[in-house]
Amino acid sequence: MTFGEKIQKLRKEAGLSQEDLSYQLGVSRQAISKWERDNGYPETEKIVRMSKIFNVTLDYLLNDEGTQTPEPAAEQGIYVSREMADGFLLYQNGNILKLRLP
């Protein structure tokens, strides 16, 4: 499936018209039409925005390989190492012990 086919499919599944999507991306309706016909590609920031609008990964949007179903975009979060988590827990346990002592 091409980039344009994916955009068109995702847009229709989301119940958006070309006009609606163009408004959200700050481009003309003709630009959306051009992208859907694979006559050009949007700027990188627009592709990133589309991945958020449609809740799919950039990899899904940009790779032409196969007709795989869209993968949900990963949720935002904070990475915490095991050492950091263990240190936090030890610190919290130390505070609890201090509270229990007379």
N, CA, C and O atoms as CSV, one atom per row, in Angstrom:
chain,resi,resn,atom,element,x,y,z
A,1,MET,N,N,0.852,-1.171,0.000
A,1,MET,CA,C,0.000,0.000,0.000
A,1,MET,C,C,0.899,1.237,0.000
A,1,MET,O,O,1.849,1.311,0.780
A,2,THR,N,N,0.614,2.181,-0.846
A,2,THR,CA,C,1.445,3.384,-0.948
A,2,THR,C,C,1.099,4.371,0.157
A,2,THR,O,O,0.092,4.234,0.851
A,3,PHE,N,N,1.962,5.366,0.298
A,3,PHE,CA,C,1.744,6.425,1.282
A,3,PHE,C,C,0.374,7.087,1.059
A,3,PHE,O,O,-0.394,7.277,2.001
A,4,GLY,N,N,0.090,7.425,-0.177
A,4,GLY,CA,C,-1.174,8.088,-0.506
A,4,GLY,C,C,-2.384,7.226,-0.193
A,4,GLY,O,O,-3.387,7.718,0.324
A,5,GLU,N,N,-2.293,5.938,-0.506
A,5,GLU,CA,C,-3.394,5.020,-0.218
A,5,GLU,C,C,-3.629,4.911,1.282
A,5,GLU,O,O,-4.769,4.838,1.741
A,6,LYS,N,N,-2.540,4.902,2.038
A,6,LYS,CA,C,-2.662,4.822,3.501
A,6,LYS,C,C,-3.342,6.064,4.058
A,6,LYS,O,O,-4.227,5.972,4.908
A,7,ILE,N,N,-2.919,7.228,3.570
A,7,ILE,CA,C,-3.524,8.474,4.057
A,7,ILE,C,C,-5.020,8.480,3.762
A,7,ILE,O,O,-5.836,8.800,4.625
A,8,GLN,N,N,-5.362,8.122,2.535
A,8,GLN,CA,C,-6.768,8.129,2.143
A,8,GLN,C,C,-7.576,7.145,2.995
A,8,GLN,O,O,-8.666,7.476,3.462
A,9,LYS,N,N,-7.045,5.947,3.194
A,9,LYS,CA,C,-7.730,4.924,3.994
A,9,LYS,C,C,-7.913,5.394,5.429
A,9,LYS,O,O,-9.009,5.300,5.980
A,10,LEU,N,N,-6.840,5.901,6.037
A,10,LEU,CA,C,-6.905,6.362,7.421
A,10,LEU,C,C,-7.849,7.554,7.571
A,10,LEU,O,O,-8.594,7.649,8.546
A,11,ARG,N,N,-7.809,8.449,6.607
A,11,ARG,CA,C,-8.683,9.636,6.642
A,11,ARG,C,C,-10.143,9.217,6.604
A,11,ARG,O,O,-10.963,9.723,7.371
A,12,LYS,N,N,-10.466,8.288,5.707
A,12,LYS,CA,C,-11.860,7.834,5.589
A,12,LYS,C,C,-12.297,7.070,6.831
A,12,LYS,O,O,-13.427,7.231,7.293
A,13,GLU,N,N,-11.409,6.238,7.376
A,13,GLU,CA,C,-11.736,5.504,8.598
A,13,GLU,C,C,-11.991,6.452,9.765
A,13,GLU,O,O,-12.802,6.164,10.645
A,14,ALA,N,N,-11.295,7.582,9.765
A,14,ALA,CA,C,-11.468,8.579,10.826
A,14,ALA,C,C,-12.684,9.468,10.580
A,14,ALA,O,O,-13.038,10.295,11.420
A,15,GLY,N,N,-13.325,9.289,9.414
A,15,GLY,CA,C,-14.501,10.093,9.096
A,15,GLY,C,C,-14.172,11.532,8.754
A,15,GLY,O,O,-14.988,12.430,8.961
A,16,LEU,N,N,-12.964,11.753,8.226
A,16,LEU,CA,C,-12.538,13.106,7.874
A,16,LEU,C,C,-12.611,13.316,6.373
A,16,LEU,O,O,-12.294,12.415,5.596
A,17,SER,N,N,-13.023,14.491,5.973
A,17,SER,CA,C,-12.953,14.862,4.560
A,17,SER,C,C,-11.552,15.405,4.282
A,17,SER,O,O,-10.787,15.671,5.209
A,18,GLN,N,N,-11.227,15.564,3.019
A,18,GLN,CA,C,-9.937,16.175,2.679
A,18,GLN,C,C,-9.866,17.579,3.269
A,18,GLN,O,O,-8.811,18.022,3.722
A,19,GLU,N,N,-10.982,18.259,3.255
A,19,GLU,CA,C,-11.051,19.620,3.809
A,19,GLU,C,C,-10.755,19.604,5.310
A,19,GLU,O,O,-10.004,20.445,5.803
A,20,ASP,N,N,-11.344,18.647,6.039
A,20,ASP,CA,C,-11.122,18.534,7.488
A,20,ASP,C,C,-9.649,18.292,7.794
A,20,ASP,O,O,-9.066,18.949,8.656
A,21,LEU,N,N,-9.054,17.334,7.073
A,21,LEU,CA,C,-7.646,17.006,7.312
A,21,LEU,C,C,-6.745,18.177,6.942
A,21,LEU,O,O,-5.770,18.464,7.637
A,22,SER,N,N,-7.073,18.847,5.851
A,22,SER,CA,C,-6.253,19.992,5.428
A,22,SER,C,C,-6.275,21.093,6.491
A,22,SER,O,O,-5.263,21.751,6.731
A,23,TYR,N,N,-7.422,21.286,7.117
A,23,TYR,CA,C,-7.542,22.295,8.173
A,23,TYR,C,C,-6.657,21.928,9.361
A,23,TYR,O,O,-5.968,22.783,9.917
A,24,GLN,N,N,-6.678,20.642,9.749
A,24,GLN,CA,C,-5.877,20.198,10.890
A,24,GLN,C,C,-4.382,20.303,10.624
A,24,GLN,O,O,-3.594,20.517,11.545
A,25,LEU,N,N,-3.994,20.151,9.353
A,25,LEU,CA,C,-2.570,20.196,9.004
A,25,LEU,C,C,-2.112,21.576,8.548
A,25,LEU,O,O,-0.914,21.815,8.400
A,26,GLY,N,N,-3.053,22.477,8.328
A,26,GLY,CA,C,-2.694,23.823,7.884
A,26,GLY,C,C,-2.234,23.876,6.438
A,26,GLY,O,O,-1.339,24.646,6.090
A,27,VAL,N,N,-2.853,23.049,5.592
A,27,VAL,CA,C,-2.525,23.023,4.164
A,27,VAL,C,C,-3.825,23.133,3.362
A,27,VAL,O,O,-4.914,23.157,3.935
A,28,SER,N,N,-3.704,23.198,2.052
A,28,SER,CA,C,-4.896,23.268,1.216
A,28,SER,C,C,-5.482,21.874,0.984
A,28,SER,O,O,-4.794,20.865,1.137
A,29,ARG,N,N,-6.757,21.838,0.613
A,29,ARG,CA,C,-7.392,20.574,0.283
A,29,ARG,C,C,-6.708,19.936,-0.915
A,29,ARG,O,O,-6.614,18.712,-1.008
A,30,GLN,N,N,-6.228,20.777,-1.834
A,30,GLN,CA,C,-5.534,20.280,-3.020
A,30,GLN,C,C,-4.245,19.552,-2.646
A,30,GLN,O,O,-3.853,18.595,-3.314
A,31,ALA,N,N,-3.591,20.003,-1.582
A,31,ALA,CA,C,-2.369,19.327,-1.125
A,31,ALA,C,C,-2.694,17.913,-0.654
A,31,ALA,O,O,-1.965,16.969,-0.961
A,32,ILE,N,N,-3.788,17.768,0.090
A,32,ILE,CA,C,-4.208,16.436,0.554
A,32,ILE,C,C,-4.507,15.549,-0.645
A,32,ILE,O,O,-4.098,14.388,-0.687
A,33,SER,N,N,-5.215,16.096,-1.609
A,33,SER,CA,C,-5.548,15.348,-2.828
A,33,SER,C,C,-4.287,14.906,-3.553
A,33,SER,O,O,-4.203,13.769,-4.017
A,34,LYS,N,N,-3.319,15.785,-3.651
A,34,LYS,CA,C,-2.050,15.474,-4.323
A,34,LYS,C,C,-1.317,14.348,-3.604
A,34,LYS,O,O,-0.791,13.439,-4.246
A,35,TRP,N,N,-1.281,14.404,-2.268
A,35,TRP,CA,C,-0.603,13.365,-1.499
A,35,TRP,C,C,-1.303,12.021,-1.661
A,35,TRP,O,O,-0.651,10.984,-1.786
A,36,GLU,N,N,-2.638,12.046,-1.659
A,36,GLU,CA,C,-3.398,10.807,-1.779
A,36,GLU,C,C,-3.235,10.170,-3.165
A,36,GLU,O,O,-3.391,8.958,-3.310
A,37,ARG,N,N,-2.928,10.964,-4.161
A,37,ARG,CA,C,-2.682,10.441,-5.514
A,37,ARG,C,C,-1.203,10.092,-5.712
A,37,ARG,O,O,-0.794,9.727,-6.814
A,38,ASP,N,N,-0.414,10.201,-4.665
A,38,ASP,CA,C,1.026,9.927,-4.709
A,38,ASP,C,C,1.753,10.816,-5.709
A,38,ASP,O,O,2.703,10.386,-6.363
A,39,ASN,N,N,1.299,12.056,-5.818
A,39,ASN,CA,C,1.964,13.035,-6.678
A,39,ASN,C,C,2.896,13.943,-5.893
A,39,ASN,O,O,3.339,14.971,-6.405
A,40,GLY,N,N,3.190,13.582,-4.687
A,40,GLY,CA,C,4.095,14.359,-3.850
A,40,GLY,C,C,3.976,13.905,-2.411
A,40,GLY,O,O,3.090,13.126,-2.058
A,41,TYR,N,N,4.876,14.400,-1.591
A,41,TYR,CA,C,4.887,14.066,-0.169
A,41,TYR,C,C,4.832,15.343,0.649
A,41,TYR,O,O,5.350,16.380,0.234
A,42,PRO,N,N,4.198,15.264,1.820
A,42,PRO,CA,C,4.174,16.431,2.702
A,42,PRO,C,C,5.521,16.628,3.388
A,42,PRO,O,O,6.393,15.761,3.341
A,43,GLU,N,N,5.668,17.775,4.019
A,43,GLU,CA,C,6.854,18.048,4.819
A,43,GLU,C,C,6.871,17.084,6.007
A,43,GLU,O,O,5.837,16.547,6.405
A,44,THR,N,N,8.042,16.882,6.549
A,44,THR,CA,C,8.209,15.947,7.663
A,44,THR,C,C,7.282,16.275,8.822
A,44,THR,O,O,6.671,15.374,9.397
A,45,GLU,N,N,7.168,17.546,9.173
A,45,GLU,CA,C,6.317,17.919,10.307
A,45,GLU,C,C,4.855,17.551,10.058
A,45,GLU,O,O,4.129,17.240,11.001
A,46,LYS,N,N,4.421,17.583,8.808
A,46,LYS,CA,C,3.035,17.208,8.477
A,46,LYS,C,C,2.852,15.693,8.611
A,46,LYS,O,O,1.797,15.234,9.049
A,47,ILE,N,N,3.863,14.926,8.239
A,47,ILE,CA,C,3.784,13.471,8.372
A,47,ILE,C,C,3.716,13.091,9.850
A,47,ILE,O,O,2.947,12.213,10.239
A,48,VAL,N,N,4.524,13.759,10.663
A,48,VAL,CA,C,4.498,13.502,12.108
A,48,VAL,C,C,3.120,13.836,12.664
A,48,VAL,O,O,2.571,13.084,13.470
A,49,ARG,N,N,2.571,14.947,12.240
A,49,ARG,CA,C,1.237,15.364,12.699
A,49,ARG,C,C,0.179,14.339,12.279
A,49,ARG,O,O,-0.715,14.015,13.061
A,50,MET,N,N,0.278,13.830,11.047
A,50,MET,CA,C,-0.684,12.822,10.585
A,50,MET,C,C,-0.599,11.547,11.418
A,50,MET,O,O,-1.618,10.921,11.711
A,51,SER,N,N,0.617,11.166,11.797
A,51,SER,CA,C,0.755,9.953,12.613
A,51,SER,C,C,0.044,10.124,13.949
A,51,SER,O,O,-0.508,9.166,14.489
A,52,LYS,N,N,0.056,11.339,14.481
A,52,LYS,CA,C,-0.635,11.601,15.748
A,52,LYS,C,C,-2.146,11.669,15.539
A,52,LYS,O,O,-2.910,11.146,16.350
A,53,ILE,N,N,-2.577,12.308,14.460
A,53,ILE,CA,C,-4.009,12.412,14.177
A,53,ILE,C,C,-4.624,11.032,14.011
A,53,ILE,O,O,-5.695,10.751,14.550
A,54,PHE,N,N,-3.931,10.158,13.251
A,54,PHE,CA,C,-4.467,8.829,12.957
A,54,PHE,C,C,-4.025,7.771,13.963
A,54,PHE,O,O,-4.442,6.616,13.871
A,55,ASN,N,N,-3.183,8.154,14.923
A,55,ASN,CA,C,-2.677,7.248,15.950
A,55,ASN,C,C,-2.000,6.017,15.340
A,55,ASN,O,O,-2.299,4.880,15.707
A,56,VAL,N,N,-1.091,6.267,14.410
A,56,VAL,CA,C,-0.284,5.208,13.802
A,56,VAL,C,C,1.182,5.617,13.877
A,56,VAL,O,O,1.500,6.782,14.118
A,57,THR,N,N,2.066,4.655,13.671
A,57,THR,CA,C,3.490,4.952,13.721
A,57,THR,C,C,3.956,5.594,12.415
A,57,THR,O,O,3.332,5.430,11.367
A,58,LEU,N,N,5.052,6.317,12.503
A,58,LEU,CA,C,5.675,6.868,11.297
A,58,LEU,C,C,6.120,5.743,10.376
A,58,LEU,O,O,6.044,5.859,9.153
A,59,ASP,N,N,6.576,4.671,10.965
A,59,ASP,CA,C,7.018,3.510,10.195
A,59,ASP,C,C,5.874,2.986,9.324
A,59,ASP,O,O,6.078,2.679,8.150
A,60,TYR,N,N,4.697,2.887,9.886
A,60,TYR,CA,C,3.546,2.419,9.112
A,60,TYR,C,C,3.248,3.367,7.949
A,60,TYR,O,O,3.009,2.921,6.827
A,61,LEU,N,N,3.263,4.662,8.218
A,61,LEU,CA,C,2.949,5.628,7.167
A,61,LEU,C,C,3.974,5.617,6.032
A,61,LEU,O,O,3.603,5.725,4.863
A,62,LEU,N,N,5.235,5.491,6.361
A,62,LEU,CA,C,6.283,5.687,5.366
A,62,LEU,C,C,6.748,4.429,4.644
A,62,LEU,O,O,7.302,4.522,3.549
A,63,ASN,N,N,6.535,3.259,5.232
A,63,ASN,CA,C,6.989,2.031,4.583
A,63,ASN,C,C,5.938,1.503,3.615
A,63,ASN,O,O,4.763,1.393,3.964
A,64,ASP,N,N,6.366,1.177,2.397
A,64,ASP,CA,C,5.462,0.638,1.382
A,64,ASP,C,C,5.330,-0.872,1.467
A,64,ASP,O,O,4.546,-1.463,0.724
A,65,GLU,N,N,6.077,-1.505,2.353
A,65,GLU,CA,C,6.112,-2.953,2.415
A,65,GLU,C,C,4.800,-3.527,2.919
A,65,GLU,O,O,4.358,-3.212,4.024
A,66,GLY,N,N,4.186,-4.361,2.114
A,66,GLY,CA,C,2.987,-5.093,2.506
A,66,GLY,C,C,1.794,-4.210,2.774
A,66,GLY,O,O,1.848,-2.992,2.607
A,67,THR,N,N,0.734,-4.833,3.186
A,67,THR,CA,C,-0.500,-4.122,3.523
A,67,THR,C,C,-0.843,-4.379,4.975
A,67,THR,O,O,-1.990,-4.668,5.317
A,68,GLN,N,N,0.167,-4.269,5.825
A,68,GLN,CA,C,-0.032,-4.523,7.233
A,68,GLN,C,C,-1.013,-3.526,7.830
A,68,GLN,O,O,-1.170,-2.410,7.334
A,69,THR,N,N,-1.664,-3.946,8.892
A,69,THR,CA,C,-2.603,-3.061,9.570
A,69,THR,C,C,-1.821,-2.039,10.370
A,69,THR,O,O,-0.701,-2.317,10.799
A,70,PRO,N,N,-2.385,-0.872,10.577
A,70,PRO,CA,C,-1.651,0.162,11.305
A,70,PRO,C,C,-1.378,-0.251,12.737
A,70,PRO,O,O,-2.233,-0.816,13.419
A,71,GLU,N,N,-0.160,0.048,13.175
A,71,GLU,CA,C,0.210,-0.203,14.552
A,71,GLU,C,C,-0.089,1.056,15.352
A,71,GLU,O,O,0.249,2.158,14.921
A,72,PRO,N,N,-0.719,0.904,16.511
A,72,PRO,CA,C,-0.959,2.092,17.330
A,72,PRO,C,C,0.360,2.746,17.725
A,72,PRO,O,O,1.350,2.063,17.992
A,73,ALA,N,N,0.361,4.040,17.759
A,73,ALA,CA,C,1.564,4.762,18.174
A,73,ALA,C,C,1.846,4.455,19.643
A,73,ALA,O,O,0.925,4.273,20.439
A,74,ALA,N,N,3.112,4.401,19.984
A,74,ALA,CA,C,3.503,4.106,21.361
A,74,ALA,C,C,3.072,5.250,22.271
A,74,ALA,O,O,3.105,6.418,21.886
A,75,GLU,N,N,2.678,4.897,23.457
A,75,GLU,CA,C,2.286,5.927,24.418
A,75,GLU,C,C,3.521,6.646,24.934
A,75,GLU,O,O,4.596,6.061,25.067
A,76,GLN,N,N,3.344,7.909,25.216
A,76,GLN,CA,C,4.430,8.693,25.778
A,76,GLN,C,C,4.686,8.211,27.202
A,76,GLN,O,O,3.748,7.849,27.912
A,77,GLY,N,N,5.926,8.203,27.614
A,77,GLY,CA,C,6.245,7.782,28.964
A,77,GLY,C,C,7.655,8.188,29.332
A,77,GLY,O,O,8.351,8.840,28.554
A,78,ILE,N,N,8.061,7.805,30.504
A,78,ILE,CA,C,9.399,8.116,30.988
A,78,ILE,C,C,10.123,6.803,31.219
A,78,ILE,O,O,9.584,5.894,31.850
A,79,TYR,N,N,11.331,6.701,30.715
A,79,TYR,CA,C,12.139,5.510,30.928
A,79,TYR,C,C,12.820,5.614,32.281
A,79,TYR,O,O,13.424,6.635,32.611
A,80,VAL,N,N,12.716,4.549,33.057
A,80,VAL,CA,C,13.381,4.489,34.352
A,80,VAL,C,C,14.189,3.204,34.383
A,80,VAL,O,O,13.655,2.120,34.147
A,81,SER,N,N,15.479,3.328,34.676
A,81,SER,CA,C,16.329,2.141,34.749
A,81,SER,C,C,16.008,1.350,36.013
A,81,SER,O,O,15.409,1.872,36.953
A,82,ARG,N,N,16.408,0.103,36.017
A,82,ARG,CA,C,16.186,-0.762,37.179
A,82,ARG,C,C,16.900,-0.197,38.410
A,82,ARG,O,O,16.359,-0.217,39.516
A,83,GLU,N,N,18.119,0.306,38.204
A,83,GLU,CA,C,18.887,0.863,39.314
A,83,GLU,C,C,18.183,2.083,39.900
A,83,GLU,O,O,18.144,2.260,41.118
A,84,MET,N,N,17.638,2.909,39.041
A,84,MET,CA,C,16.955,4.105,39.511
A,84,MET,C,C,15.701,3.726,40.312
A,84,MET,O,O,15.415,4.321,41.351
A,85,ALA,N,N,14.959,2.730,39.816
A,85,ALA,CA,C,13.749,2.278,40.509
A,85,ALA,C,C,14.109,1.672,41.859
A,85,ALA,O,O,13.456,1.953,42.865
A,86,ASP,N,N,15.153,0.835,41.881
A,86,ASP,CA,C,15.583,0.232,43.149
A,86,ASP,C,C,16.017,1.299,44.148
A,86,ASP,O,O,15.685,1.222,45.331
A,87,GLY,N,N,16.760,2.292,43.669
A,87,GLY,CA,C,17.201,3.378,44.542
A,87,GLY,C,C,16.033,4.150,45.115
A,87,GLY,O,O,16.041,4.506,46.294
A,88,PHE,N,N,15.031,4.414,44.298
A,88,PHE,CA,C,13.840,5.126,44.759
A,88,PHE,C,C,13.112,4.323,45.827
A,88,PHE,O,O,12.698,4.861,46.855
A,89,LEU,N,N,12.961,3.014,45.565
A,89,LEU,CA,C,12.261,2.162,46.536
A,89,LEU,C,C,13.013,2.082,47.861
A,89,LEU,O,O,12.400,2.105,48.929
A,90,LEU,N,N,14.348,1.988,47.794
A,90,LEU,CA,C,15.138,1.975,49.027
A,90,LEU,C,C,14.974,3.283,49.790
A,90,LEU,O,O,14.858,3.285,51.016
A,91,TYR,N,N,14.967,4.385,49.063
A,91,TYR,CA,C,14.790,5.694,49.682
A,91,TYR,C,C,13.419,5.781,50.361
A,91,TYR,O,O,13.304,6.246,51.495
A,92,GLN,N,N,12.383,5.324,49.647
A,92,GLN,CA,C,11.029,5.361,50.213
A,92,GLN,C,C,10.921,4.464,51.436
A,92,GLN,O,O,10.305,4.843,52.433
A,93,ASN,N,N,11.519,3.268,51.368
A,93,ASN,CA,C,11.489,2.357,52.523
A,93,ASN,C,C,12.226,2.968,53.703
A,93,ASN,O,O,11.805,2.795,54.847
A,94,GLY,N,N,13.312,3.675,53.449
A,94,GLY,CA,C,14.048,4.350,54.523
A,94,GLY,C,C,13.203,5.416,55.181
A,94,GLY,O,O,13.242,5.566,56.402
A,95,ASN,N,N,12.445,6.154,54.406
A,95,ASN,CA,C,11.568,7.186,54.966
A,95,ASN,C,C,10.454,6.569,55.796
A,95,ASN,O,O,10.064,7.126,56.822
A,96,ILE,N,N,9.941,5.430,55.364
A,96,ILE,CA,C,8.878,4.764,56.112
A,96,ILE,C,C,9.415,4.275,57.452
A,96,ILE,O,O,8.746,4.386,58.480
A,97,LEU,N,N,10.640,3.727,57.427
A,97,LEU,CA,C,11.239,3.258,58.674
A,97,LEU,C,C,11.438,4.403,59.649
A,97,LEU,O,O,11.229,4.234,60.850
A,98,LYS,N,N,11.842,5.575,59.149
A,98,LYS,CA,C,12.047,6.736,60.007
A,98,LYS,C,C,10.744,7.168,60.652
A,98,LYS,O,O,10.731,7.602,61.804
A,99,LEU,N,N,9.646,7.052,59.913
A,99,LEU,CA,C,8.352,7.450,60.452
A,99,LEU,C,C,7.879,6.522,61.547
A,99,LEU,O,O,7.177,6.946,62.465
A,100,ARG,N,N,8.260,5.250,61.459
A,100,ARG,CA,C,7.790,4.259,62.435
A,100,ARG,C,C,8.613,4.306,63.727
A,100,ARG,O,O,8.110,3.911,64.779
A,101,LEU,N,N,9.846,4.772,63.675
A,101,LEU,CA,C,10.678,4.810,64.876
A,101,LEU,C,C,10.264,5.967,65.779
A,101,LEU,O,O,9.946,7.058,65.305
A,102,PRO,N,N,10.272,5.709,67.106
A,102,PRO,CA,C,9.887,6.801,68.028
A,102,PRO,C,C,10.921,7.889,68.122
A,102,PRO,O,O,10.731,8.860,68.854
